[in-house]
Amino acid sequence: MLSRQHKFVIGFLFLSVILLSQNINVAGIFPTADHSGDLTNKLEYSLYYFAAFPLVNLDKPKMDAYFNLFYSEQALSYKITTKFSLTASYVYQRTNVVYDNYMNENRLYLQAKFKHAIGKLNLMHRLRFDGRFIKNKITNETPFTHRLRYLIGMDTPLNEKLYFTAYEELFFNTFKNPGAVYGENWAYAALGKKLDSRNKIELGILYITWNIGNKNWFNQYYLQLTWINHLNFIKNK
């Protein structure tokens, strides 16, 4: 059973779903791969990939499934302490992946992450600055835009193998005349299982909303299956 503290965190993470769920609503699947490895006691690399496939339009049930989003991230982190780390990364993202109206984005980000524990509850705070290069297919220009993102996440063990995890991330545009300052929100809750010392899997619900202008939101509800793998090359040396 989850404690009152855990229930409060879950409620906080999904409050935005209740407040923002309107306009366009779709549901689908979200396969994800999360790999990382320790290179030294201070240095860690990570590779993070996912794809988004809306399958059902919740407003108009007759909708063909489509390949909405592909995301690839390659990052390098430096651990200043066991609780605090800094990360730099390159990201390639493509929306409407296999269609004529596709959009390519190249992105660089810098991030600071802080982890701490309250009893059995492990908390994580992440502040990320995105520098974005999104090609405009109409003008053939690639303007530079940027945004600030804050994520609060948690996980807690349920037994020796199972754990519960959740997060919420807020996105704020920081460039001039963005149309909307509050541009995106992601919220996630899942059950995870430790398969062995290197591998875990998680199955949960991911909610994504995008501000598409005129106070309209594109709400996406996904069943997310994540494979998590971590290698320690220090021990192998």
N, C-alpha and C positions, 0 to 999 in steps of 0.2 A: 504494500500500500504506500502511496505517496503521502508525504507529510504536508501540513498546511503551508510550509515554506515552499515546497516544490509546486503545490497547486497555485500559489500566488504568482510564482515565476511563469508558469504555463499561461495563466490568465493574462498576465502582462504582455507576454509575447504575442498572443493572438487577439488582443484588444483591437488592433488595427484592422483585423479581418472584419470584425463586426462594424466598425466605423466606416470602412472604405468600400465594402463589397456592394457595388452597384455597377450600372452600365454594362459593358461587355464582360461576359463570364465564360471561361472555358475550363475544361478538365482534361488531364492526360497523364502521361508517364514521363519520368525524368531520370534516366540511367546516369550514374556518376561513378567516376574512378578517382581515387585520392591516394597518391603514392608519395612517400617522402623517405629521406634517409639521412642519417648522421654521418657527416664526413669527418668532423673533428668534434671535440667537446664543445666548441663554440659555433661551428658552421653546419647548417642543415640545408638541403635542397628539397624542393617539392614540385610535383607535377599534378595538376588538377584539371580534369576534363569532365564535361557533361553535355547532354543534349536534351532538348525539350520537344516533346511531341504532343500537342493538343489533339485529343481524340473526339471530344464531345463539346458542342456549343450548348451551354446550360440554358441559354435564352431561346435558341432555335435548334432543337435536337438533331435536325438533319444537317450535318456538317461533315465534310470529308476530313479525315486525319491529315495533318501536314507536319513538316519538319520546320519548326519555328526558330530554333536557336541551337548553335554549336559554339562551345566555349573551350578554349585551351589556355592554360596558365603554367608558366615556368618561373619559379621563384627561388631566391637564395636568401636565407635568414641568418642573422648573427645574434647569438644568445648573449646578451650583456650579463644577465643573471639567470637563475633557474626560473624566475617569474617574468622577466622582461626581455623582449626581443625586438629587433628591427628587421624589416624585410623589403627587398626590392624585387620587382617582377616585370616580365613582359607578357601581355595577354593578346591573343587574337580571338575575335568574336565575329560571328556571321549570323545575321537574322534572315528569316525567309530563305533558308539555306540553299534549296535546289530550285528556286523560282526566279523569274525574270526581275522581280522587284527586290532582290537580295540587297543587303547592306553590309559592307565590310568595316570593321573597326580594329585599329591597332591601338594598344593602350599600354602605358607604363604606370606603375603605381609604387608608392612608398607607404610603408605601414609600420605602426607601432602596436605591439600586443602585450597585454599584462594579464597574468593568471594568478588567482589566489583561491583559497578554499575556506568555506564556512562549514565546519563539521565534515560530513560526507559529500557536501555539495561543492563541486568544482566550478568556479566562475571564470569567465574570460571576457576581457574588454579589448576591442580592436578598433583603432582609428586609422583610416586609409585615405590617402589622397590619390585620386585618379587623374592622369593626364591623358586625354582622349583625342584620337585622330579618326574621325568618321567621314568617309568619302560621300559627298553629295553627288549622286548620279546625274542630276539635272544640270548642275553648274560645273561638274567635273572638278570641284574644289574639295580640299580636305582641311577644313578649319580645325584649329586647336581649341578644345573646350576642357573644362575640369570640374571636379566635384569632390565633396568630402563625405565620407561614409563612416557611420558609427555602428558597431555590432556589439551586442551583449549576448553571451552564450553560457550554457551550463550543461553539466552532465553529472549523473549520480549513479552509483552502483545499485543494482537491485538484488544481485547475488554474485557468486564468483564469476559467472559467465555473462550475465545480462546487465545492461545499463540503460538508463533513459537519458536522452540528450535533446536540447532545444536551443534555438537562438532567434533573435530578431535583429534586422539590420535596416537602418534608415539612410537614405541617400539625399544629399542636398547639393544642388547645382551652385557653383561658386563663380561662374563666369558672368559677364555683363549681359543683361537682357535675356535670361534663360527661358522665359515663357512661364516656367514654374520653378520656384526654388526647391520645393519638396518634390522630387522627381520619381522616386521609387521606394518600395518597401518589400522586404523579404522576411518571411517567418517560417519556422521549421520545427517539427517535433517528431521524434522517432524512438524506436526501440533498437538497441544495438546488441550484438552478440560477439564475444571474443572467440574466434575460431582456434587460434594458437598465439604464440608470442609475436607473430608478425602480421596477422590478418584479422580483420573484423568486418562484419557486414552490418548495415543499418537499413531499416525499412520504416518509412514514415511519410508524413504529409508535408508538402512544401507549398506555401502560398506566396505568390509574387503579384504585385500590382505595379503598373506603369502609368504615370500621368500622361495622357495622350492629348491634353489641351482642353480648354473650355470646361474645366472642372470635371472632365470625364476620365475614367480609369479603366484600364484593361486588366481585369482580374484573372489570374491563372491558378488553378488548383491541381497539383501534381502528386501522384504516388511516386515517391523517390526511393530507388534502391541504390545503395552506395557500397562499393567495395573499397576498403581502407587497408593499405599495405604500408608497413614501415620497416626499413632495413637499418641495421647498425653496422656500418663499415669499420667503426673503431674496433669492435670486438673481433672482426674478421682479419685485422692486420696482424 
